[in-house]
């Protein structure tokens, strides 16, 4: 039920509101129920039942008593004009109008994009808003649209959480429900104090459009005190607010020694480049660079293009070959960080192909993929794409960045930006350890040569570890005396040695590597335990093991022939396999 601390709307389900509106109050009528306490409890139960019944009226699809439709994000929602008109002056005025299109069964149909003068209200936000109008209770926010895809985020100030509250503020303000405006005003002020400054911008815009002076003052003060670029402020904030921020900013600088002096000539040249980029005129950008003493990096022009320009323009600027794709701006963001905030797959792929590093992190430890995850709602990430339809860009951006990180296992701290990527690291280590162990069993000489070249002598004990851990699966043993940093260094060092061993094996012993590829993909789960299973299963395993020995022998002969001219001898490999490999495999 509506909280008594909130201002009451035109219909309120609290006993205090009923009394203040002149109806029969609890104190006037409680004796009929045998006392004030009994009467109060009875009224609470009655109001709660009324609230649940009205909410059921909204959600019950089996009996449709609606008399109007509101289309939100392509979905038609049936509503009851009498309830909306009683609860909202805006809908009361809207329903009085006669000229509207008709939906199914001749019901008046309204489009959310037509009735909203500004801002955006999504489907889930409007359903939450309607539920409050019907029941007087604010439901829990649906997590698929009010949380992000970063599993380590608390979801107390990430962009999806902020955006959902912003949408509800737009609905509450435009549709004139003052108690909800008051509620979300306090919630958004709380966001301003702890969110990233970039995420304060949507709050600032809703405060400006809805004329929420207190909230706007908090936002302006936060942005003015931040290091957000003036260019970004001018691009994303209403003009008059941007001007007030620029006037206020010098007064908000606590440490004047950290304020960089502004060179008017440099700013003028930089802005000319930005205007050329806004016009999609890369040729003019080239001309400006040749005629003025400024570079793309000095102007942070690639950061600007990635944030605001068409992907084709970004590709053309990268094609000039004069910009550092891993350059950090004054706030410590690389170009890829900015691209992740924009979530445009074409821009991200263009940067990766030019050498942008996914391992780079922001000053607060966020990688490009974690930035992208914190901006993405589960609704978009898990959305099913029908054949022939365009894939969701949010999901594509995350997948591309994570794939790039997996392809580069030495991506540094970024590997540990989320539990999912940490799991990927352990899985890759598990695979590499198994592969090197079986390479040593099946191709002892070749494996030893690859390990020596890769300086991976420490991997010599892999086979022993595999034998001791294969049954328990405990590949994450923790030394309580080992710090997380030391553990990470150890894992990455082992990953580097094992990866280089496998890489060199594929380069110099391709036929042996092909056998290992097939063995690791098809046979590893079964063949390491020849004596397990039913007699029939053991028979099949032994047959496949014989085929494997033949494959190994053929691969050995091919590589031996190719290496013969180099003077390398592999006789020890053949004898080692024939004499000991089958016995070792049975013991695993």
FITITOR-374123 format. One record per residue (C-alpha): residue in one letter; x negated, y negated, z negated. Coordinates in steps of 0.1 Angstrom, whole numbers, padded with zeros to 4 digits, always signed. Layout:
N
aXYZ
...
***
This chain:
588
x+0000+0000+0000
x-0011-0036+0005
x-0033-0048-0023
x-0017-0074-0046
x-0049-0095-0044
x-0043-0101-0007
x-0019-0128+0006
x+0014-0112+0014
x+0026-0109+0050
x+0062-0114+0062
x+0070-0079+0049
x+0051-0066+0019
x+0055-0033+0001
x+0042-0045-0033
x+0065-0051-0062
x+0048-0085-0070
x+0056-0097-0035
x+0092-0087-0038
x+0095-0107-0070
x+0078-0138-0055
x+0100-0137-0025
x+0131-0140-0047
x+0143-0104-0045
x+0151-0083-0075
x+0119-0080-0094
x+0106-0051-0114
x+0112-0068-0147
x+0148-0076-0138
x+0158-0042-0129
x+0137-0018-0149
x+0162-0012-0177
x+0185+0006-0153
x+0158+0033-0152
x+0153+0035-0189
x+0124+0010-0194
x+0099-0012-0176
x+0072+0016-0173
x+0097+0041-0159
x+0112+0015-0135
x+0077+0004-0122
x+0067+0040-0115
x+0100+0046-0097
x+0095+0016-0075
x+0060+0025-0067
x+0072+0060-0056
x+0100+0045-0035
x+0077+0020-0018
x+0051+0047-0011
x+0078+0069+0004
x+0090+0040+0026
x+0054+0033+0037
x+0049+0070+0047
x+0082+0072+0065
x+0075+0041+0086
x+0040+0054+0094
x+0055+0087+0105
x+0078+0067+0128
x+0047+0054+0145
x+0028+0087+0148
x+0057+0112+0154
x+0057+0120+0191
x+0086+0145+0189
x+0112+0117+0185
x+0105+0086+0205
x+0126+0057+0192
x+0102+0030+0205
x+0116+0001+0226
x+0084-0014+0241
x+0050-0004+0253
x+0016-0020+0248
x-0012-0007+0271
x-0047-0006+0255
x-0077+0006+0275
x-0054+0024+0300
x-0034+0042+0272
x+0003+0032+0267
x+0014+0029+0230
x+0051+0029+0221
x+0060+0003+0195
x+0092-0008+0177
x+0099-0045+0184
x+0118-0051+0152
x+0089-0040+0130
x+0062-0059+0149
x+0084-0090+0151
x+0091-0089+0113
x+0054-0084+0105
x+0039-0108+0130
x+0049-0142+0142
x+0029-0137+0174
x+0049-0106+0184
x+0081-0123+0174
x+0074-0150+0199
x+0061-0125+0225
x+0092-0104+0224
x+0115-0134+0229
x+0101-0139+0264
x+0122-0123+0291
x+0098-0120+0321
x+0078-0089+0315
x+0071-0058+0336
x+0089-0026+0328
x+0074+0008+0319
x+0089+0042+0316
x+0126+0043+0308
x+0128+0006+0315
x+0110-0005+0283
x+0092-0038+0283
x+0054-0033+0289
x+0026-0055+0278
x-0011-0053+0285
x-0036-0060+0258
x-0059-0078+0282
x-0030-0102+0291
x-0018-0110+0256
x-0053-0115+0241
x-0065-0151+0248
x-0101-0141+0239
x-0121-0112+0225
x-0115-0075+0228
x-0093-0050+0208
x-0099-0013+0217
x-0075+0015+0215
x-0086+0029+0181
x-0088-0006+0165
x-0052-0014+0177
x-0039+0019+0164
x-0055+0011+0130
x-0039-0023+0131
x-0005-0010+0140
x-0007+0016+0112
x-0012-0013+0088
x+0018-0032+0102
x+0040-0001+0098
x+0028+0012+0065
x+0012-0017+0047
x-0019+0005+0042
x-0052+0002+0059
x-0064+0036+0070
x-0100+0049+0070
x-0118+0038+0101
x-0122+0066+0127
x-0159+0076+0126
x-0160+0082+0164
x-0158+0045+0169
x-0171+0030+0137
x-0204+0048+0133
x-0234+0053+0155
x-0253+0083+0168
x-0284+0078+0146
x-0281+0106+0120
x-0302+0088+0094
x-0282+0056+0096
x-0259+0047+0066
x-0234+0031+0090
x-0230+0002+0067
x-0242-0024+0092
x-0250-0007+0125
x-0235-0022+0157
x-0205+0002+0160
x-0194-0005+0124
x-0197-0042+0130
x-0179-0041+0164
x-0149-0022+0150
x-0144-0047+0122
x-0148-0075+0148
x-0121-0060+0169
x-0098-0057+0139
x-0105-0094+0130
x-0095-0104+0165
x-0063-0084+0162
x-0055-0098+0127
x-0062-0134+0138
x-0045-0134+0172
x-0015-0115+0160
x-0012-0137+0129
x-0015-0113+0100
x-0032-0135+0073
x-0038-0108+0047
x-0059-0088+0071
x-0078-0119+0082
x-0087-0125+0046
x-0098-0088+0041
x-0120-0087+0072
x-0134-0122+0065
x-0150-0108+0034
x-0162-0077+0052
x-0178-0096+0080
x-0195-0121+0056
x-0210-0090+0040
x-0223-0078+0073
x-0240-0111+0081
x-0262-0107+0050
x-0276-0073+0059
x-0273-0067+0096
x-0300-0073+0123
x-0297-0108+0136
x-0288-0095+0170
x-0258-0078+0155
x-0247-0111+0139
x-0240-0126+0173
x-0206-0107+0178
x-0196-0118+0144
x-0205-0154+0152
x-0184-0153+0184
x-0153-0140+0166
x-0157-0166+0139
x-0159-0193+0166
x-0129-0182+0186
x-0107-0175+0156
x-0118-0208+0139
x-0131-0191+0108
x-0152-0219+0094
x-0166-0201+0064
x-0177-0171+0084
x-0191-0193+0112
x-0212-0213+0087
x-0227-0180+0073
x-0235-0169+0109
x-0251-0202+0120
x-0273-0203+0088
x-0285-0167+0094
x-0293-0172+0131
x-0310-0206+0124
x-0332-0190+0097
x-0341-0161+0120
x-0368-0157+0147
x-0342-0150+0174
x-0354-0166+0207
x-0338-0199+0217
x-0332-0184+0252
x-0311-0156+0236
x-0291-0180+0216
x-0283-0202+0246
x-0273-0171+0266
x-0251-0154+0240
x-0236-0181+0218
x-0210-0208+0226
x-0227-0240+0237
x-0217-0262+0208
x-0227-0236+0183
x-0260-0231+0200
x-0267-0268+0199
x-0259-0269+0161
x-0283-0239+0156
x-0311-0257+0174
x-0306-0289+0153
x-0305-0269+0121
x-0334-0245+0128
x-0363-0269+0120
x-0347-0276+0086
x-0344-0239+0078
x-0380-0230+0083
x-0393-0222+0049
x-0430-0218+0059
x-0439-0245+0083
x-0473-0229+0089
x-0456-0200+0107
x-0438-0223+0131
x-0455-0222+0165
x-0459-0256+0182
x-0438-0259+0213
x-0455-0270+0245
x-0429-0289+0266
x-0447-0282+0299
x-0450-0245+0291
x-0413-0244+0282
x-0404-0262+0315
x-0424-0237+0336
x-0409-0207+0317
x-0374-0220+0322
x-0380-0224+0359
x-0389-0188+0361
x-0358-0178+0342
x-0336-0198+0365
x-0352-0181+0395
x-0345-0147+0380
x-0309-0157+0372
x-0306-0165+0410
x-0321-0131+0419
x-0348-0149+0437
x-0380-0130+0431
x-0398-0147+0460
x-0393-0180+0442
x-0407-0164+0410
x-0438-0155+0430
x-0441-0191+0443
x-0437-0205+0408
x-0464-0182+0395
x-0488-0192+0423
x-0482-0230+0418
x-0482-0232+0380
x-0506-0222+0353
x-0484-0195+0338
x-0481-0157+0341
x-0451-0134+0338
x-0465-0121+0305
x-0469-0156+0291
x-0433-0164+0299
x-0421-0130+0287
x-0403-0129+0320
x-0400-0091+0322
x-0383-0092+0288
x-0359-0118+0302
x-0352-0099+0334
x-0346-0066+0315
x-0321-0083+0292
x-0301-0104+0317
x-0308-0096+0353
x-0296-0071+0378
x-0315-0038+0378
x-0326-0044+0414
x-0342-0076+0403
x-0360-0058+0374
x-0373-0033+0400
x-0386-0061+0422
x-0403-0078+0393
x-0420-0045+0383
x-0430-0042+0420
x-0451-0073+0417
x-0475-0053+0396
x-0485-0083+0374
x-0465-0077+0343
x-0474-0055+0313
x-0446-0031+0307
x-0457-0025+0271
x-0461-0061+0262
x-0445-0072+0229
x-0426-0105+0226
x-0429-0129+0196
x-0405-0106+0176
x-0425-0075+0182
x-0401-0059+0208
x-0415-0042+0239
x-0398-0045+0272
x-0384-0009+0267
x-0369-0020+0233
x-0350-0047+0250
x-0339-0023+0278
x-0326+0001+0251
x-0305-0027+0236
x-0290-0034+0270
x-0283+0004+0276
x-0287+0003+0314
x-0301+0036+0327
x-0315+0022+0359
x-0336-0004+0340
x-0348+0022+0315
x-0359+0046+0342
x-0376+0019+0362
x-0397+0010+0331
x-0406+0046+0323
x-0418+0052+0359
x-0441+0022+0355
x-0456+0036+0323
x-0435+0021+0295
x-0443+0041+0263
x-0414+0056+0243
x-0438+0059+0213
x-0439+0022+0206
x-0419+0011+0176
x-0406-0022+0164
x-0419-0039+0133
x-0392-0021+0112
x-0402+0013+0127
x-0374+0017+0153
x-0383+0035+0186
x-0365+0028+0219
x-0343+0060+0215
x-0334+0051+0179
x-0324+0016+0190
x-0302+0032+0216
x-0286+0056+0192
x-0278+0029+0167
x-0259+0011+0194
x-0239+0041+0207
x-0206+0054+0193
x-0199+0091+0191
x-0169+0085+0213
x-0190+0076+0242
x-0218+0100+0235
x-0196+0131+0233
x-0172+0120+0261
x-0166+0147+0286
x-0173+0137+0322
x-0152+0153+0349
x-0169+0165+0380
x-0173+0136+0405
x-0169+0110+0378
x-0197+0087+0368
x-0216+0098+0336
x-0214+0077+0305
x-0243+0053+0305
x-0248+0054+0267
x-0254+0092+0268
x-0276+0090+0299
x-0299+0064+0282
x-0304+0085+0251
x-0309+0117+0271
x-0335+0100+0294
x-0355+0085+0265
x-0354+0117+0245
x-0365+0138+0275
x-0394+0114+0280
x-0404+0119+0244
x-0402+0156+0247
x-0423+0156+0278
x-0449+0136+0259
x-0454+0155+0226
x-0481+0130+0216
x-0456+0102+0214
x-0468+0092+0179
x-0444+0081+0151
x-0415+0080+0175
x-0413+0118+0173
x-0402+0115+0137
x-0375+0087+0143
x-0347+0113+0137
x-0343+0148+0124
x-0333+0160+0158
x-0367+0150+0173
x-0385+0165+0143
x-0367+0198+0150
x-0378+0195+0187
x-0414+0192+0175
x-0412+0223+0154
x-0395+0242+0182
x-0422+0232+0206
x-0449+0242+0181
x-0431+0276+0176
x-0431+0282+0214
x-0468+0271+0219
x-0479+0293+0190
x-0461+0323+0203
x-0474+0317+0238
x-0511+0313+0227
x-0508+0344+0205
x-0495+0366+0233
x-0520+0352+0257
x-0548+0363+0233
x-0532+0398+0231
x-0526+0402+0268
x-0554+0382+0284
x-0582+0379+0257
x-0610+0365+0279
x-0588+0340+0298
x-0572+0328+0266
x-0606+0324+0248
x-0620+0304+0277
x-0589+0281+0277
x-0592+0276+0240
x-0629+0268+0241
x-0624+0242+0268
x-0595+0227+0248
x-0615+0227+0216
x-0587+0248+0201
x-0607+0272+0180
x-0582+0266+0151
x-0556+0283+0173
x-0575+0315+0170
x-0555+0324+0139
x-0522+0319+0156
x-0517+0356+0162
x-0522+0363+0126
x-0497+0337+0116
x-0472+0350+0141
x-0475+0385+0128
x-0469+0373+0092
x-0441+0349+0100
x-0422+0365+0129
x-0399+0384+0106
x-0392+0356+0082
x-0391+0328+0108
x-0408+0305+0082
x-0428+0282+0105
x-0423+0252+0082
x-0442+0261+0051
x-0447+0231+0030
x-0478+0224+0009
x-0466+0204-0021
x-0500+0187-0023
x-0498+0175+0013
x-0483+0141+0019
x-0459+0136+0048
x-0485+0116+0067
x-0510+0143+0064
x-0485+0169+0074
x-0476+0149+0105
x-0513+0145+0115
x-0518+0182+0111
x-0488+0191+0132
x-0497+0167+0159
x-0533+0178+0160
x-0522+0214+0163
x-0497+0204+0190
x-0524+0187+0210
x-0548+0217+0208
x-0521+0242+0218
x-0507+0221+0246
x-0541+0216+0261
x-0548+0254+0258
x-0516+0262+0277
x-0522+0235+0303
x-0557+0247+0310
x-0545+0283+0312
x-0519+0273+0338
x-0546+0254+0358
x-0573+0280+0358
x-0554+0313+0354
x-0521+0307+0372
x-0511+0343+0378
x-0516+0352+0341
x-0496+0321+0332
x-0467+0332+0354
x-0465+0366+0336
x-0465+0348+0303
x-0438+0324+0315
x-0415+0353+0324
x-0424+0372+0292
x-0417+0342+0269
x-0384+0335+0286
x-0370+0371+0290
x-0387+0396+0268
x-0401+0380+0236
x-0372+0386+0213
x-0370+0423+0220
x-0405+0435+0230
x-0423+0424+0198
x-0405+0452+0180
x-0407+0483+0201
x-0397+0507+0173
x-0365+0488+0164
x-0330+0495+0177
x-0312+0527+0188
x-0331+0554+0207
x-0316+0542+0239
x-0327+0506+0232
x-0362+0518+0223
x-0364+0537+0256
x-0354+0506+0276
x-0380+0485+0257
x-0408+0511+0264
x-0398+0511+0300
x-0399+0473+0302
x-0432+0473+0283
x-0447+0496+0309
x-0435+0472+0336
x-0451+0444+0316
x-0485+0462+0315
x-0483+0466+0353
x-0475+0429+0357
x-0504+0420+0335
x-0528+0442+0354
x-0517+0428+0387
x-0521+0392+0374
x-0555+0400+0360
x-0567+0415+0393
x-0555+0383+0412
x-0571+0359+0389
x-0603+0381+0388
x-0605+0380+0425
x-0601+0342+0426
x-0627+0337+0398
x-0652+0362+0413
x-0669+0335+0434
x-0675+0314+0402
x-0694+0343+0386
x-0669+0348+0358
x-0664+0385+0347
x-0631+0396+0333
x-0639+0433+0326
x-0635+0428+0289
x-0600+0415+0295
x-0589+0447+0312
x-0604+0470+0287
x-0591+0450+0258
x-0556+0451+0271
x-0556+0488+0280
x-0572+0499+0247
x-0555+0476+0221
x-0526+0455+0234
x-0499+0481+0231
x-0510+0491+0196
x-0511+0454+0185
x-0476+0448+0199
x-0462+0478+0180
x-0477+0464+0148
x-0461+0430+0152
***
